[in-house]
Amino acid sequence: MIDLHMHSVASDGTDTLEQLLQNVRKAGIDTFSVTDHDTIEGALAMQKLVRNTPLRFTLGIEFSCKHEAEKYHILGYDFDPSNALFRETIEEGIRFRRNNAVIRLNWLKETKGIDFGKETEAALLANPTVGKPHIAMELVKRGIAKDVDDGCEYLQVETPRLKLEVSQAVQAIHAAGGIAVWAHPLGGDGEPKKSESYFRELLAKVLPLGIDGLECYYGIYTEPQIDCLVRATEEYGLLRSGGSDYHGSVKNVALGNTGDKPWEEKDFSIVSRLFPN
């Protein structure tokens, strides 16, 4: 089994790296990547844990990006973690995350009268990958939201927020010798699903930016949605990737779930690039 999209406590997942590895083994996954948001600390830790095991592992990351008015998530794989431009891009992504967290915290105070207090705010902002789910968890603790998804919906702040450009993320991944993949191109878990025509419009805009592949096999995608994405990879010569987008207990997504299509019909063409031997 293959799962190239999962998160740990290094970003907004709930599994420690040791727990995540244990769960990967329980799920029967032998080829995987840790793709935390805007950080590689979890991936680097996992790389050490799987050393001298038969598991196939590649370093991963998920950059939160934008292009024009649309939000994109760009997955990076098999990169040199010491590359200067790659490291600088991660640091910029982290700065944007903190800035956006401050915007959300101020919005809660000013429009909802919700003040977490200085100690909680400081703890949130001390987390380099702080994001909407972390603030949503605080809303759950206070009984304001029933779960993290509900908390994230509560935090739909209209104030403009900073994000990396797709071109920045792709250039950084390529500079580090890696592969850039557009994550959940038809919409992620908890997001509105895009039509094929709208996806094609967005694809036409990001193809010139140098993406190498699409995440065709995604935990919540139906067989027709997967087929739509596979057709696009065939048309434009893109790699096919896939993953569950597992986050642990905060999302009802199982490790190894890469969509409704039968396993024997899934062609993860990215794997031969990641593991040529």
SULSULDA-V728387 format. One record per residue. N is the residue number from 0. PSI is psi in degrees with one decimal (NA if undefined). BURIAL is # if it has 24 or more other C-alpha atoms within 12 Angstrom, else .. D_LAST is the distance of its C-alpha to the last C-alpha in whole Angstrom. Layout:
# SULSULDA-V728387
N,PSI,BURIAL,D_LAST / N,PSI,BURIAL,D_LAST
This chain:
# SULSULDA-V728387
0,148.9,#,18 / 1,135.0,#,16 / 2,105.6,#,19 / 3,23.3,#,18 / 4,102.3,#,22 / 5,158.5,#,24 / 6,150.8,#,26 / 7,-175.9,#,28 / 8,-12.2,#,31 / 9,-21.9,#,30 / 10,-104.7,#,31 / 11,22.2,#,33 / 12,172.0,#,31 / 13,-11.6,#,33 / 14,133.7,#,30 / 15,169.1,#,30 / 16,-37.0,#,26 / 17,-42.9,.,27 / 18,-40.9,.,28 / 19,-44.1,#,26 / 20,-42.5,#,23 / 21,-42.4,.,26 / 22,-34.3,#,26 / 23,-46.4,#,22 / 24,-41.7,#,22 / 25,-35.8,.,25 / 26,-7.4,.,24 / 27,21.7,.,21 / 28,131.4,#,19 / 29,-6.9,#,15 / 30,117.3,#,13 / 31,171.6,#,16 / 32,148.0,#,17 / 33,123.4,#,21 / 34,63.7,#,23 / 35,157.0,#,26 / 36,118.3,#,29 / 37,27.0,#,29 / 38,151.0,#,28 / 39,10.1,#,24 / 40,-42.4,#,26 / 41,-41.6,#,25 / 42,-41.0,#,21 / 43,-38.6,#,22 / 44,-40.7,#,23 / 45,-36.7,#,21 / 46,-38.5,#,18 / 47,-39.4,.,20 / 48,-33.3,.,21 / 49,-2.1,#,18 / 50,138.9,.,17 / 51,25.3,.,16 / 52,163.6,.,16 / 53,-2.8,.,13 / 54,142.6,#,14 / 55,120.3,#,11 / 56,140.5,#,13 / 57,143.9,#,13 / 58,142.7,#,17 / 59,165.5,#,19 / 60,154.6,#,23 / 61,109.7,#,25 / 62,133.0,#,28 / 63,119.9,#,31 / 64,174.7,#,32 / 65,158.5,#,35 / 66,120.8,#,36 / 67,-124.0,.,39 / 68,4.0,.,41 / 69,145.8,.,38 / 70,136.8,#,35 / 71,149.2,#,32 / 72,128.0,#,29 / 73,119.6,#,26 / 74,138.1,#,22 / 75,138.8,#,20 / 76,150.8,#,17 / 77,48.7,#,14 / 78,164.7,#,17 / 79,110.5,#,19 / 80,-11.4,#,21 / 81,-4.0,.,24 / 82,133.3,.,24 / 83,-48.0,.,28 / 84,-39.2,.,28 / 85,-47.1,#,26 / 86,-41.7,#,28 / 87,-37.8,#,31 / 88,-40.0,#,30 / 89,-46.0,#,30 / 90,-38.2,#,33 / 91,-40.2,#,35 / 92,-39.2,#,33 / 93,-41.2,#,35 / 94,-42.6,#,38 / 95,-40.2,#,38 / 96,-45.2,#,38 / 97,-42.6,#,40 / 98,-44.0,#,43 / 99,-33.9,#,42 / 100,-41.2,#,43 / 101,-43.1,#,46 / 102,-45.6,#,47 / 103,-41.8,#,46 / 104,-41.5,#,48 / 105,-37.8,.,51 / 106,-41.6,#,51 / 107,-41.3,#,52 / 108,-46.6,.,55 / 109,-34.0,.,56 / 110,-24.1,.,56 / 111,-9.2,.,56 / 112,25.7,.,57 / 113,115.2,.,54 / 114,115.7,.,54 / 115,-17.7,#,52 / 116,155.2,.,53 / 117,-39.9,.,52 / 118,-46.1,.,50 / 119,-42.2,.,48 / 120,-43.5,#,48 / 121,-40.1,.,47 / 122,-41.8,.,44 / 123,-46.3,#,43 / 124,-15.2,#,42 / 125,-17.8,.,41 / 126,116.5,#,38 / 127,-23.7,#,36 / 128,28.9,#,34 / 129,137.1,#,37 / 130,-173.3,#,38 / 131,-41.8,#,40 / 132,-34.7,#,38 / 133,-40.8,#,40 / 134,-36.5,#,43 / 135,-37.1,#,43 / 136,-36.5,#,43 / 137,-36.3,#,46 / 138,-36.5,#,48 / 139,-44.2,.,47 / 140,-32.8,.,48 / 141,3.9,.,51 / 142,12.0,.,52 / 143,-33.1,#,51 / 144,148.1,.,48 / 145,-29.1,.,47 / 146,179.7,#,44 / 147,-41.3,#,41 / 148,-41.7,#,41 / 149,-39.9,#,44 / 150,-39.6,#,45 / 151,-38.0,#,42 / 152,-37.9,.,44 / 153,-29.9,#,47 / 154,28.8,#,46 / 155,77.5,.,45 / 156,132.1,.,47 / 157,-13.4,.,48 / 158,133.3,.,48 / 159,138.7,.,45 / 160,153.4,#,43 / 161,136.9,#,40 / 162,155.1,#,37 / 163,150.3,#,34 / 164,146.2,#,34 / 165,-41.7,#,31 / 166,-37.5,#,30 / 167,-47.6,#,30 / 168,-45.9,#,27 / 169,-44.4,#,25 / 170,-40.6,#,26 / 171,-43.6,#,25 / 172,-44.9,#,22 / 173,-38.3,#,21 / 174,-30.6,#,23 / 175,10.7,#,21 / 176,17.6,#,18 / 177,-177.2,#,17 / 178,131.0,#,17 / 179,124.7,#,21 / 180,134.4,#,21 / 181,115.8,#,25 / 182,145.3,#,25 / 183,68.4,#,28 / 184,-19.3,#,29 / 185,10.7,#,32 / 186,137.4,#,33 / 187,178.1,#,32 / 188,127.2,#,33 / 189,0.1,.,37 / 190,156.0,.,37 / 191,141.4,.,39 / 192,138.2,.,37 / 193,145.6,.,37 / 194,162.9,.,38 / 195,-38.2,.,35 / 196,-40.8,.,38 / 197,-39.7,.,38 / 198,-42.8,#,34 / 199,-37.8,.,34 / 200,-45.9,.,36 / 201,-38.3,#,34 / 202,-41.5,#,31 / 203,-28.4,.,33 / 204,-32.4,.,34 / 205,-15.8,#,31 / 206,-43.7,#,29 / 207,-13.8,.,30 / 208,-6.0,#,29 / 209,17.5,#,25 / 210,148.3,#,24 / 211,-19.6,#,20 / 212,174.7,#,20 / 213,145.6,#,23 / 214,88.5,#,23 / 215,-39.5,#,24 / 216,101.6,#,23 / 217,143.7,#,26 / 218,-41.7,#,28 / 219,6.3,#,31 / 220,141.0,#,30 / 221,168.5,.,32 / 222,-44.3,.,30 / 223,-37.1,.,32 / 224,-42.0,#,31 / 225,-44.4,#,27 / 226,-37.7,#,28 / 227,-44.7,#,30 / 228,-38.9,#,27 / 229,-41.8,#,25 / 230,-41.3,.,27 / 231,-39.9,#,27 / 232,-36.9,#,23 / 233,-38.2,.,24 / 234,-36.5,.,27 / 235,7.6,.,26 / 236,38.4,.,22 / 237,154.6,#,21 / 238,151.3,#,18 / 239,125.1,#,18 / 240,178.1,#,18 / 241,156.9,#,20 / 242,167.5,#,22 / 243,-26.7,#,25 / 244,40.6,#,26 / 245,135.0,#,27 / 246,7.2,#,30 / 247,-142.3,#,31 / 248,-10.4,.,35 / 249,-9.5,#,36 / 250,143.8,#,35 / 251,62.8,.,35 / 252,127.9,#,31 / 253,141.8,#,29 / 254,139.4,#,25 / 255,-7.5,#,23 / 256,108.2,#,26 / 257,36.5,#,24 / 258,170.4,#,27 / 259,-17.8,#,29 / 260,140.1,#,27 / 261,144.9,.,26 / 262,-41.1,.,22 / 263,-13.6,.,21 / 264,2.0,.,23 / 265,131.6,#,20 / 266,96.7,#,17 / 267,80.5,#,15 / 268,-20.5,#,14 / 269,-26.8,#,13 / 270,-38.2,#,10 / 271,-24.4,.,8 / 272,-38.2,.,9 / 273,-36.2,#,9 / 274,71.4,.,6 / 275,-20.5,.,4 / 276,NA,.,0
